[in-house]
Amino acid sequence: MDIDLAALGLSGIPVFDADAPRPPAPLWRRISTWVGVYSVALALIAFWPVPVDSGAGGFLRWVTAHIPMLTYSRIEFGSNILLFVPFGLGLALLLPKLRYLVLPAALLVSLTIESGQAVFLAQRTPSLYDILANVSGAALGLIVLVVFEVLKGHHRRLAEASG
């Protein structure tokens, strides 16, 4: 700034240039970092040589015996939905102008996973239901983000109107 802030009595106030480049956010606060971590976790879960729930067999039998509505198929379907919610959310945040590609990308990734399991992993069982659940989970993640953004915009408009 060309103005002498001390002459105005403002020498103790920090000045920030709005046009100055901001320092990059810490690595753990970047969407790209979380999408990368999620992608590695998804790949490990999807291509683990044995079913990832194989160690939970006793617990799953107990749950299905005590809560008859929760069959193994329903638990697996719900788990696949939950597994892909971060996919839809993360990809939509990472590529805000390309959100229309989130569901096709989820379908492509899910088809790749199920095809890879069919071809390379004898102990894994590929399923069309998994594809449906995965894409549904990505859609749910996208919906959560859109609802959050709508509510955030609504709160912002209310704050501007009242103040």
C-alpha positions in Angstrom: 0.0 0.0 0.0 1.2 3.5 -0.8 -0.5 5.1 2.3 1.6 5.5 5.4 -0.5 3.6 7.9 1.5 5.0 10.9 0.3 8.5 9.9 -3.3 7.3 10.0 -2.7 5.8 13.5 -3.1 2.2 12.1 0.4 1.0 12.6 -0.6 -2.0 14.8 -3.1 -3.4 12.3 -1.9 -6.2 10.0 -2.5 -5.5 6.3 -3.3 -8.2 3.9 -3.2 -7.8 0.1 -6.3 -9.4 -1.3 -4.6 -10.0 -4.6 -1.5 -11.6 -3.1 -1.4 -15.4 -3.7 -2.4 -17.4 -0.7 -0.1 -20.0 0.7 -1.2 -23.5 -0.2 -3.4 -25.3 2.4 -1.7 -27.9 4.5 -1.7 -31.3 2.8 -4.3 -32.8 5.2 -6.7 -30.0 4.4 -6.7 -30.6 0.6 -9.6 -32.4 -1.0 -7.1 -34.0 -3.4 -5.3 -35.6 -0.4 -8.5 -37.2 1.0 -9.5 -38.4 -2.5 -6.1 -40.0 -2.9 -6.3 -41.7 0.6 -9.8 -42.9 -0.2 -8.7 -44.2 -3.6 -5.9 -46.3 -2.1 -8.3 -47.6 0.6 -10.9 -48.5 -2.1 -8.4 -50.3 -4.2 -7.2 -52.3 -1.2 -10.8 -53.3 -0.3 -11.8 -54.0 -3.9 -8.8 -56.1 -4.8 -7.9 -57.8 -1.5 -7.4 -61.5 -2.4 -10.0 -62.8 0.0 -13.4 -61.3 0.9 -12.7 -58.3 3.3 -15.5 -59.5 5.6 -14.0 -63.0 6.0 -12.7 -62.2 9.5 -16.1 -60.9 10.6 -18.0 -64.1 9.8 -18.8 -64.9 13.5 -20.1 -61.4 14.1 -22.1 -61.3 10.9 -23.7 -64.7 11.8 -24.6 -63.3 15.2 -26.1 -60.1 13.7 -28.2 -62.1 11.1 -29.4 -64.5 13.8 -30.5 -61.8 16.2 -31.8 -59.3 13.7 -33.5 -61.4 11.0 -34.2 -58.3 8.9 -30.4 -57.8 8.4 -29.5 -60.6 6.1 -26.0 -61.0 4.9 -27.0 -59.8 1.4 -28.6 -56.6 2.9 -25.5 -56.0 5.0 -23.2 -56.4 2.0 -25.4 -54.2 -0.2 -25.5 -51.5 2.5 -21.8 -51.7 3.0 -21.2 -51.2 -0.7 -23.4 -48.1 -0.7 -21.5 -46.7 2.3 -18.2 -47.5 0.6 -19.0 -45.3 -2.4 -20.5 -42.3 -0.6 -17.0 -40.8 -0.2 -16.5 -41.4 -3.9 -19.4 -39.2 -4.9 -18.7 -36.6 -2.3 -15.0 -36.4 -2.9 -15.1 -36.4 -6.7 -17.8 -33.7 -6.7 -15.7 -31.5 -4.4 -12.6 -32.2 -6.4 -14.2 -31.4 -9.8 -17.1 -29.0 -9.0 -17.6 -28.0 -12.7 -17.7 -31.7 -13.8 -20.1 -33.1 -11.3 -22.2 -34.5 -14.0 -19.3 -37.1 -14.5 -19.5 -38.4 -10.9 -22.1 -41.2 -11.6 -20.5 -42.3 -14.9 -17.2 -42.4 -13.2 -18.7 -44.4 -10.3 -20.1 -46.9 -12.8 -16.8 -47.2 -14.7 -14.8 -47.7 -11.4 -17.4 -50.2 -10.2 -17.3 -52.1 -13.5 -13.5 -52.2 -13.3 -13.6 -53.5 -9.8 -16.1 -56.2 -10.5 -14.3 -57.2 -13.7 -11.0 -57.3 -12.0 -12.4 -59.5 -9.2 -13.9 -61.9 -11.8 -10.7 -62.2 -13.8 -8.0 -62.1 -11.2 -9.4 -63.0 -7.8 -10.8 -66.6 -7.5 -12.1 -66.1 -3.9 -14.0 -62.9 -4.7 -17.5 -62.9 -6.1 -18.3 -60.2 -8.6 -22.0 -59.0 -8.6 -24.3 -56.8 -10.5 -25.8 -55.9 -7.1 -22.4 -54.5 -6.1 -22.3 -52.3 -9.1 -25.8 -51.0 -8.3 -24.9 -50.4 -4.7 -21.7 -48.6 -5.6 -23.3 -46.2 -8.0 -26.1 -45.6 -5.5 -23.5 -44.8 -2.9 -21.8 -42.3 -5.2 -25.2 -40.7 -5.9 -25.9 -40.5 -2.2 -22.6 -38.7 -1.7 -23.4 -36.3 -4.4 -26.9 -35.6 -3.0 -25.4 -35.0 0.5 -23.0 -32.4 -1.0 -25.8 -30.6 -3.0 -28.1 -30.5 0.0 -25.3 -29.1 2.2 -24.5 -26.4 -0.4 -28.2 -25.5 -0.7 -28.6 -25.2 3.1 -25.3 -23.2 3.3 -26.6 -20.8 0.6 -29.9 -20.5 2.4 -28.2 -19.6 5.7 -26.0 -17.1 3.9 -29.0 -15.4 2.4 -30.7 -15.3 5.8 -27.6 -13.8 7.4 -27.4 -11.1 4.7 -31.1 -10.3 5.0 -30.9 -9.9 8.8 -27.6 -8.0 9.0 
